[in-house]
């Protein structure tokens, strides 16, 4: 099982949904980086989501720094962050132990781990494991901001409702980082919340699209071919549960454009090279060009819905029917937004450390 991401700044996640705890180990961060425990708590609370549009499971998400942080700063040794699980109801999953929940990992996990996997609440495949990613990302986001690198994600589309696009990227990032429900147009946000509540009342679920901006990255980061900035970010984003598509800049829109319209003309502004448009999403040849990196993630609807569905009993090898039990989200898009922010921050850290060295984020 591959649970480690990165080459210079490494992040290893651990835990199961109904185990004693989930968490993360980070290695490669320079000593002396301030660690804001309150900011880590704030990001974990945002990941948890509002009770009326999220799972009824309410974890306290108390953060324990087991190692690597001393007197409020990184010590340069591996950072271990543990987050205890305190609100589990494993009995919800006993009756369906051998029934493959449609579009969940139950059957594929069984094929790989031969029944030894912890199946409760999705086990290691659960979105609960993203708490460790968020905690790790929340350690490095303030360090990136001190270097002028800012990250924010908004819900571009959910339930058939669209948010506005990024316009003034710096101002939009500041606004988003102050909002618990990540939209730029707050009236669109209210419509999305109403759609999520409606889906919940029906026992159904919604997906959506997240759009992320990374501003302040210097030009020249990344490698051609196999360690492009796109491939590094996409690798991490496809590791976030429920993400089923990633595109950069104009993305699949390029298919319907001409070269003249798709190209980003260069010009000089304030003494620096910029582009008039940003269809390439801040990346040329796999390497940053100094413009904001823009990418989008397609998030599938939560697979658990309160309807009877066809499935199989994979122990008895026969067809069956399943109706969901347990506590589930009618939509995870608003929660995944925080995960994407933190996952993007960790990827940026690794890219920068590979380019400038691991001490770059230090003071």
N, C-alpha and C positions, 0 to 999 in steps of 0.2 A: 504494500500500500504506500503510495507516494504522497506524503503529507508535508513536504518541504518545498517552498518556492524561493527562488533567488539564487544569485551567484556570489554577490559581495555582501549584501544585507539579506540574511536568510531568515525565513519565517516558517516555523513548524507548528501546525495546529494539532490539537489532540482532544479527545473526549467523545462522549455519546450523549444523545438527547436526554436520556434518563439515567445516565451514570452519575457519579458523585460530583463531577465538575467538568467543565470545558475550559479550554485555555489555549495559550500560545507561548512559544519560546522564540525569542528574537536574538540573533547573533550577528555581529559585524557593525553595530552602531558605535560611533566614537564615544569616548568618555566625556562627561561634562555637559551633556545635553539636558536642559531642564525638562523635567517630567511633571506635567500638571495633572494630578490625580482627579481634580474636579472636572477638568475638560474630558478626561476619559469617561467619567461617570455620565457627563452630559451626552456624549456620543452614544453610549450604551442605552441611555434612556430614549434617545431619538430612534435608535434601531428597534427598540421594543414596540414603538407605535402606540397610538391611542387605543384605549380599550374597546370603544364602540365600533372601530373599523379593523381591529386586529384580533389575534387569538386571545381567548380568555385566560390562557396561561400567563401568569404575572410573576416572573422571576425578579428577585431583588437586584440581581447583577452586581453583587458586592465584589469589588476587585481586590485581589490580594497579590501584591508584588512579592513573589517568593525569592527573587534574586535579581541582581543586575541594576538595582536602583538604590542609591545611598544618599541620604540627606537631600532628596528631591532632584537628584541628577543621575544620569546614567553613569555606571562605574566602568564601562567598557567590557564587562563580562556578559555572558548570556542573560537576557532578561526573561524571566519566567513569570507569566501572569496567569493566575488561577481565578476562575469565576464559578462559584458553587451553583449547583442545581438544587433548588429548594421547593419547586412546585411541580412535581411530576405525578402522573396518574398512570402507572404502567398497566394497570388492569384493563384499561381501555383497549389494549392491543392484544390481549391474550386470546380472545375468541377468534381473531382473524390471523393468527400466527402464520398459517400456511396458505393463506389466500393472498394472491398478488394484487395489491391495490393498483388500479390502472394508472399508468404514467409515474408511479413511484419507483424506487430502486429495489423494492422487496425481492422481486424475482432475479434481477441481474446480480444483486448482492449475494443471494443464495447460490447462484451458479459460480460465483467467484470464491466465496468463503465457505461453501459446503454446509451451511446451517450453523456455523459457529459464530456468525455475526450477531451483534446485539440488535435485535429487531425493534425494540421498544421506541416508539415515537420516531422511527426512521434511523435510530442509532447514530452512527458516524456520518450518515448521509443527510441528516437533519439540518435545516436552516439554523437550528440552535447553535451549531458549531461556528457560525459566522460571528458570534459574540467575541471569540478570540481574535478574529481578523479585525473587528472594529476596535478592540482594545489596543491592538498593535498599531493600527493606523492612527489612532488618537494620540499615541506617543509621538509619532513623527510629524503629524500635520503642523503643529505649532513651530517645529524646527524648520520645516519647509517654508512656512510663512515668514519666518525671520530672514530667510534668504530670498524673499520676494516671489515665492512660488505659491499660488493660490489655486484651490480646487473646489468645485461645487457641482452638484448634480440636481437637475430638476426633472419633474415628471412631465415629459413632453406630451404624452397621450395616455389616457386611461378611461375605460368605459365609453369610448367614442367621443370624449371631450379632449380638446387640444389646448395646451398652454402656448403662450407666445414663444418665439425663438429667442436665443441670446441676442442682445443688441449691444449695449455697452457692457462688455464681458466683465471688466473689473467691478463695476457697480452692481451688476447682476450677481456676481459671486458673493459680494458683501451682503446683499439682501438675502440670498438663499441661506447663507450660513447663520442667519438670525431667525429662520423660520423652521418650525417643527414639521409642517407639511410642505414639502419642497416644490412650490410652484412660483413662477414669476408673476402670473396674473392671478391674484387671490380670488377673483370671481370664478375663474376656471377651477380653482381648487375646491371651492364650495360645491360646484357641480360634480366634480369627481367624487367627493365624499358622499354626496347623495346617491351616486351610482353604486358606490361600494356598499352602502347601507342597504340599498335595494337588492343587490345580489345576495347579500347576507340573509336578508329576510326570505329569499327564495331558496336558500340552501345552495346557492351557486357561487361562482368565483369569477374574478376578472384578472386580466393581464394588463400589460401596458408597455410603454417605451420610456426609457430614461435617457437623458442627454447630459453629458458631462463636459465641462470646460476645465482645462488645466492652463492657467496663465502664468507667465513669468519664466517659462523654461528657456534657457539659453539655446541659441542655435548651435547645431553640431553634435547633439546627443544621439546615441543609437548607432547601430551597425547596419551595413547593407546585408541583404539576404536573410540569414537565419536568426539574427537578434535585432531585427528592426524594431522601432518603437511601437509600430502597430502590432507586431507579433508578440511582443512582451506584454503589452496591455491586454490584447485579446486572450492570451494564455491565462492571465489572471482573471479576467472577466468571465471566461467560460468555466472557471472554477467556482464562481458564485452560483449557488443553487437557483434553478429556474431561469437562468440566462440562456437563451437559445439562439441569439443572433447578436453580432457586433459589427458596426460599420463606422467608418471614419470620414469626416468631412461630408461631402455630398453622397458618399456611400453608394448604394445601389442606384441612386439618382443619376450617377454618371452614365448609366446604360442608355438613358434617353437624352443625353446632351451631345452637343458638338464640341470639338476640341477648342474652338474659339470661345465658346461660352463656359467651358469647364476650366480653362486655364486661369491661373491667378497671376495677373500682371504685377511685376515688381516696381517699387518706387522708393524714394527716400522720404522719411518723415522724422523730424527732430534729430536728424543726423544718423538715423539707423535705417537699415533695409527692412521694408515691410512689404506686404502684398495688398493689393486693392480689394481683393476678395479672399475668401479662405475655404474654397471648395476642397482643397487637399487636407484640411483639418490640421494644419500646422506641421505637416510631415512631407518631405520630398525624399525619395530614394531610401525610405526607412529611417531618415535622420531629421531631427527637429530643425525647422527653419526660422524659429523665433516668434512665429505667430501662435496664438492659443491653440493647443491641441483639443480638438472637438471630436467626441465619439458618442455613439448611441448604443444602448443595449435593449434588446427585445426580451421582456420578462413574460414567461408563460403564466396563464392562470393557475392558481393553486390547484393541484390535481385532486385534492379531496373535496368532493361535493356530496351533498346530503340526498343523493338519489341512488337507487339500486343500479348496479352496473355488472356487466358480464365480466368474468375473470376465470381463473383456474386455481384449483388446489394443487400446488406443485409438489406436495408430498405424496398425494394419492394419484396424481397425474390424471385429473378429470376436471371437466368444466364445472363452474360454480357461479354463484352470485354473491355480491358483496354490497353491504350498505355501511357507510362510514360511521365510525365511532371516534371519540376523542375530541380534542380542542384544536380548531384549525382556523386559518386566516381566510376571510373572503377575498383578500387581495394582499399581496406582499410587496407591491411596487413601491409604496411609500416607505416601507421599512428597508427594502433593498437599496434605496437611494443612499442611505448612510453607509451600507456595506460597500457599495461601489466607490463612494468617496474615499473610504479608508483603504480599500484594495488598490485604488489608483495611486494613493499616496505611497503605499508600500512599494509598488512597482516603480514609481518615479525615484524613490530612495535607492533602489537597487540599480537602476539605470545610471543615476548620478554617481553613486559610489563606484560603479565599474569604470566610469569616465574620469572622475576627479580623484578617486581614492576615498576610503571609508571615513577619513577625518573631515571631509568637506562640510558635514552638518554640525561639526563641533564648534565650540566658541573659542 
